């Protein structure tokens, strides 16, 4: 009887615990900047390694190669972009909080639009 109770308790914990989805190395969330803070002066972070946090606004529906963090600033949203196939972000990530570590790069927009900034990550954690 005790074994049954223990087994049920363990099963209950396994089904109710929510794990994060992790891509690449572990993300050091203690150093994470909110995406809004990074976007106040993104040029200060250009070509530097940072960790950002934010709410996922959208995800690439074809290859899962990018996702965007929502931002209230006029410079947002902020894109997290990987080479196709390096990491595949799930569509179910939309609306969740995520942390990403990597290098901030310029994202050319074309002649009519000002360039934006994006993060090329080495590690991403999507909190469930």
C-alpha positions in Angstrom: 0.0 0.0 0.0 2.8 2.4 0.9 4.5 1.7 -2.5 1.3 2.6 -4.3 0.9 5.9 -2.4 4.6 6.8 -3.2 4.2 5.9 -6.8 1.0 8.0 -7.1 2.8 10.9 -5.4 5.8 10.7 -7.8 3.5 10.4 -10.8 1.5 13.4 -9.7 4.7 15.5 -9.3 5.9 14.4 -12.7 2.7 15.4 -14.5 2.2 18.8 -12.7 5.8 19.9 -12.8 6.5 22.2 -15.8 9.9 22.1 -17.3 11.5 24.7 -19.4 12.5 24.1 -23.1 16.2 24.7 -23.4 18.2 25.1 -26.6 22.1 25.2 -26.6 24.0 25.9 -23.4 22.4 26.9 -20.1 21.2 30.5 -19.8 22.4 32.5 -16.8 19.1 34.2 -15.9 20.7 36.2 -13.1 22.3 38.6 -15.7 19.3 38.9 -17.9 18.2 42.4 -19.1 14.6 42.9 -19.9 14.3 43.5 -23.7 12.8 46.9 -23.0 16.0 48.0 -21.2 18.2 46.7 -24.1 16.0 48.6 -26.6 16.5 51.9 -24.9 20.0 52.1 -26.2 20.6 49.0 -28.3 23.8 50.5 -30.0 25.5 50.2 -26.6 25.1 46.4 -26.8 26.1 46.0 -30.5 28.5 43.1 -31.0 28.4 42.3 -27.2 27.3 39.1 -25.5 24.2 39.7 -23.4 21.3 37.8 -21.9 17.8 39.2 -22.5 14.4 38.3 -21.2 11.0 38.9 -22.6 7.6 37.7 -23.7 7.5 35.9 -27.0 5.3 37.8 -29.5 5.7 35.6 -32.5 7.6 32.6 -33.9 8.7 31.6 -37.4 6.0 29.3 -38.7 8.2 27.8 -41.5 11.5 26.8 -40.0 11.2 27.9 -36.4 14.4 29.9 -37.0 13.4 33.1 -35.2 11.1 34.4 -32.5 10.4 37.9 -31.5 10.1 39.4 -28.0 7.3 41.9 -27.7 8.4 45.5 -26.8 6.4 48.6 -26.1 9.2 50.8 -27.5 9.2 52.1 -31.1 12.3 50.0 -31.7 10.6 46.7 -31.0 9.9 43.9 -31.4 13.3 42.4 -30.7 14.2 39.4 -32.9 16.1 36.3 -31.8 17.5 34.7 -35.0 19.4 31.4 -35.6 20.7 29.8 -38.7 18.0 27.5 -40.1 18.1 24.2 -38.3 20.5 25.2 -35.5 17.6 25.6 -33.1 13.9 25.1 -33.9 11.6 27.2 -31.8 8.2 25.7 -31.3 5.0 27.7 -32.3 3.7 26.8 -28.9 6.2 29.3 -27.4 4.1 32.3 -28.4 3.0 34.1 -25.3 5.6 32.5 -23.0 8.5 34.1 -21.2 12.0 33.3 -22.6 15.6 34.0 -21.9 18.3 34.2 -24.6 22.0 34.6 -24.4 24.0 35.6 -27.4 25.5 38.4 -29.5 23.6 41.6 -30.4 23.8 42.2 -34.2 22.5 44.8 -36.6 19.5 43.6 -38.6 19.4 45.4 -42.0 15.8 46.4 -43.0 16.3 47.8 -46.5 16.3 51.2 -48.0 13.0 52.5 -46.7 13.3 51.3 -43.0 15.9 52.0 -40.4 18.1 49.1 -39.4 17.0 47.1 -36.3 18.8 45.0 -33.8 18.6 41.2 -33.2 20.2 38.6 -31.0 22.1 35.7 -32.4 21.8 33.2 -29.6 24.0 30.5 -28.2 21.4 29.5 -25.6 17.7 30.0 -25.2 15.3 28.9 -22.5 11.6 29.1 -22.9 9.7 28.9 -19.6 6.6 26.7 -19.6 
